[in-house]
Amino acid sequence: MESAVAKKRPISDDEELFVGTAESEHVEMYLKAIWYIRERGDDVKVSSIAKLLNVTQPSVVQMLRKLDSSQLVHYGKGSVEMTSEGDRIGRQMMRNTRLLEVLMKDALKIEIDEEMVCGIEHHMKDIFTDALCTLLKHPRKCPHGHTIPRSTCCS
């Protein structure tokens, strides 16, 4: 979703400002939540998404319809399944989150700041995520004990 996330705006001859869009970050949060629910082995339901994201069920239904029309999920009555692209984005968001948590706790020796992690995870390109993973020596678990999804850099 990199192309939908940022817009370039020149601010001087040698510098550009990248401005993220809240809408694409919102989509990524839903896909991350769905991915996480599936990872736990739970059924993906409107109520479970609403509870995890602390939003109302009608808001979840509205977003699921949008994700369905964007071909990121297949949403039918009582059924939510990710498409391969939706799964890729959700998995990447979870990978970004967990690598940032390892960075904060193990490398920087600071308390994990989930709000900061959430702000950064949406702006990480694959090249950065893979470099971070390599720098951290390809950790398998985040500080919470969850598996970090692997990438090509982990081979």
C-alpha positions as CSV (number, residue, x, y, z in Angstrom):
1,M,0.0,0.0,0.0
2,E,3.0,2.3,-0.2
3,S,1.7,4.2,-3.1
4,A,-1.6,4.9,-1.3
5,V,0.2,5.8,2.0
6,A,2.4,8.7,1.1
7,K,2.4,11.7,-1.2
8,K,5.5,13.6,-2.1
9,R,5.6,17.3,-1.6
10,P,8.8,19.3,-2.4
11,I,9.7,21.6,0.4
12,S,13.1,22.7,-1.0
13,D,15.5,21.8,-3.7
14,D,17.1,18.9,-1.8
15,E,14.3,17.8,0.5
16,E,10.8,16.3,0.1
17,L,8.1,15.9,2.7
18,F,6.0,12.7,2.7
19,V,2.5,13.0,4.1
20,G,0.7,9.8,5.0
21,T,-3.0,9.4,4.5
22,A,-5.1,8.4,7.4
23,E,-7.4,6.4,5.2
24,S,-4.7,3.9,4.1
25,E,-3.5,3.6,7.7
26,H,-7.1,2.8,8.7
27,V,-7.3,0.1,6.1
28,E,-4.0,-1.4,7.3
29,M,-5.2,-1.4,10.9
30,Y,-8.2,-3.5,9.9
31,L,-6.2,-5.9,7.8
32,K,-3.7,-6.2,10.7
33,A,-6.5,-6.9,13.1
34,I,-8.1,-9.6,10.8
35,W,-4.7,-11.2,10.3
36,Y,-4.1,-11.3,14.1
37,I,-7.5,-12.8,14.8
38,R,-6.8,-15.5,12.2
39,E,-3.3,-16.1,13.6
40,R,-4.8,-16.9,17.0
41,G,-7.0,-19.4,15.3
42,D,-10.3,-17.6,16.1
43,D,-13.1,-17.0,13.7
44,V,-13.0,-13.6,12.1
45,K,-16.3,-12.0,13.2
46,V,-17.5,-8.4,13.1
47,S,-17.7,-8.5,16.9
48,S,-14.2,-9.7,17.3
49,I,-12.8,-7.0,15.0
50,A,-14.8,-4.3,16.8
51,K,-13.6,-5.4,20.2
52,L,-9.9,-5.6,19.1
53,L,-10.0,-2.2,17.4
54,N,-12.3,-0.6,20.0
55,V,-14.8,0.5,17.4
56,T,-18.5,0.0,16.8
57,Q,-19.8,-3.0,14.9
58,P,-21.5,-0.8,12.2
59,S,-18.1,0.9,11.6
60,V,-16.6,-2.6,11.1
61,V,-19.3,-3.6,8.6
62,Q,-18.8,-0.3,6.7
63,M,-15.0,-0.9,6.5
64,L,-15.4,-4.6,5.6
65,R,-17.6,-3.5,2.7
66,K,-14.9,-1.1,1.6
67,L,-12.2,-3.8,1.9
68,D,-14.4,-6.2,-0.1
69,S,-14.9,-3.7,-2.9
70,S,-11.1,-3.1,-2.9
71,Q,-10.6,-6.9,-3.1
72,L,-8.6,-7.0,0.1
73,V,-11.2,-9.3,1.8
74,H,-14.2,-11.4,0.8
75,Y,-17.0,-10.2,3.1
76,G,-20.4,-12.0,3.1
77,K,-23.0,-12.5,5.7
78,G,-21.1,-13.6,8.8
79,S,-18.0,-14.5,6.8
80,V,-14.7,-12.6,6.5
81,E,-11.8,-14.0,4.5
82,M,-8.7,-12.2,3.4
83,T,-7.6,-12.2,-0.2
84,S,-3.9,-12.9,-0.9
85,E,-3.3,-9.1,-1.2
86,G,-5.2,-8.4,2.1
87,D,-3.2,-11.2,3.8
88,R,0.1,-9.8,2.5
89,I,-0.7,-6.3,3.9
90,G,-1.9,-7.6,7.2
91,R,1.1,-9.9,7.6
92,Q,3.5,-7.0,6.7
93,M,1.9,-4.8,9.3
94,M,2.2,-7.5,11.9
95,R,5.9,-8.0,10.9
96,N,6.6,-4.3,11.1
97,T,4.9,-4.1,14.6
98,R,6.8,-7.0,16.1
99,L,10.2,-6.0,14.7
100,L,9.7,-2.5,16.1
101,E,8.9,-4.0,19.5
102,V,12.1,-6.0,19.4
103,L,14.0,-2.9,18.4
104,M,12.7,-0.9,21.3
105,K,13.0,-3.5,24.0
106,D,16.2,-5.5,23.0
107,A,18.3,-3.1,20.9
108,L,17.4,0.4,22.3
109,K,16.6,-0.9,25.8
110,I,13.5,1.3,26.1
111,E,10.0,0.5,27.1
112,I,7.8,-0.5,24.2
113,D,5.6,2.4,23.2
114,E,2.7,0.9,21.3
115,E,1.4,4.3,20.2
116,M,4.8,5.1,18.6
117,V,5.0,1.6,17.0
118,C,1.5,2.2,15.5
119,G,2.7,5.5,14.1
120,I,5.8,4.1,12.5
121,E,4.6,0.7,11.2
122,H,2.5,2.2,8.4
123,H,5.5,4.0,6.8
124,M,8.0,1.2,6.7
125,K,9.0,0.0,3.2
126,D,10.1,-3.6,2.7
127,I,13.7,-2.6,2.2
128,F,13.7,-0.9,5.6
129,T,11.8,-3.8,7.3
130,D,14.3,-6.4,5.9
131,A,17.3,-4.2,7.0
132,L,15.8,-3.9,10.5
133,C,15.2,-7.6,10.7
134,T,18.8,-8.3,9.6
135,L,20.2,-5.7,12.1
136,L,18.2,-7.5,14.8
137,K,19.6,-10.9,13.7
138,H,16.2,-12.2,12.4
139,P,14.4,-12.5,15.6
140,R,11.7,-15.3,15.7
141,K,9.6,-13.9,18.5
142,C,8.5,-10.4,19.6
143,P,8.8,-9.4,23.3
144,H,5.2,-10.6,23.8
145,G,6.1,-14.1,22.6
146,H,4.4,-14.0,19.3
147,T,6.0,-15.3,16.1
148,I,7.4,-12.7,13.7
149,P,6.5,-13.4,10.1
150,R,9.5,-14.2,8.1
151,S,10.6,-12.6,4.9
152,T,13.2,-13.3,2.2
153,C,15.9,-11.7,4.3
154,C,15.5,-14.6,6.9
155,S,16.6,-17.3,4.5
